[in-house]
Amino acid sequence: MNKLEEELAALIVRELNLEDAQVETLSADTPLYGEGLGLDSIDILEIALLISKKYGFELRSDNPDNQKIFASIGSLAAYVAQHRVR
């Protein structure tokens, strides 16, 4: 994983108290839903809020690309890299 992917993985694990997840075992391809981290829609809302505060842009619930954006750690990191306030 690149630096941003590692940062996001650590943020997600820490802030959502994912006791079973070890950042070192995650990859850019780790899905956020289902078999990956097993997050639900409430968890995704929490992640969106965390990203908004940390990276200075809003992830909107009505974005038609949300399924793609939140598919994996890597896809989320790619979206953050494109939209974060520098």
C-alpha positions in Angstrom: 0.0 0.0 0.0 1.1 3.6 -0.5 1.3 6.1 2.3 -2.2 7.5 1.9 -3.7 4.0 1.7 -1.9 3.0 4.9 -3.0 6.3 6.6 -6.6 5.7 5.7 -6.5 2.0 6.8 -5.1 3.0 10.1 -7.7 5.8 10.5 -10.5 3.4 9.7 -9.3 0.7 12.1 -8.6 3.1 14.9 -11.7 5.3 14.6 -14.2 2.4 14.1 -12.6 0.3 16.8 -12.1 -2.7 14.4 -10.4 -4.9 17.0 -10.1 -7.9 14.6 -8.4 -5.9 11.8 -4.6 -5.4 11.8 -3.5 -2.6 9.5 -0.4 -4.7 8.5 -2.6 -7.4 7.0 -4.7 -5.0 4.9 -4.0 -4.2 1.3 -5.3 -1.6 -1.2 -7.7 -4.3 -2.5 -9.3 -4.9 0.9 -13.0 -4.3 0.5 -14.6 -2.0 3.0 -18.0 -3.9 2.8 -18.7 -7.6 3.1 -15.7 -10.0 3.2 -13.2 -7.3 3.7 -13.6 -5.0 6.8 -17.2 -5.9 7.0 -18.4 -2.3 7.3 -22.0 -1.2 7.1 -23.7 2.0 5.9 -23.3 3.7 9.4 -19.6 2.9 9.3 -19.3 4.4 5.9 -21.0 7.6 7.1 -18.5 7.8 9.9 -15.6 7.4 7.5 -17.1 10.1 5.3 -17.2 12.5 8.3 -13.6 11.6 9.3 -12.4 12.3 5.8 -14.2 15.5 5.6 -12.5 16.7 8.8 -9.1 15.4 8.0 -8.8 16.1 4.3 -11.0 19.2 3.9 -13.6 18.1 1.4 -17.1 16.6 1.7 -18.1 13.1 0.6 -21.8 13.4 -0.3 -24.3 10.6 0.2 -26.0 11.4 -3.2 -22.8 10.9 -5.2 -23.6 8.3 -7.8 -20.0 7.0 -7.6 -20.2 6.1 -3.9 -20.2 2.4 -4.5 -17.0 2.6 -6.5 -15.4 5.2 -4.1 -16.0 3.0 -1.1 -15.3 -0.4 -2.8 -11.8 -0.8 -1.2 -9.1 1.0 0.7 -7.4 1.7 -2.6 -10.4 3.2 -4.3 -11.1 5.4 -1.3 -7.5 6.5 -1.2 -7.5 7.4 -4.9 -10.6 9.5 -4.5 -9.1 11.3 -1.4 -5.9 11.9 -3.4 -7.9 13.6 -6.2 -10.1 15.8 -4.0 -8.3 16.6 -0.8 -7.5 20.3 0.0 -3.7 20.6 -0.2 
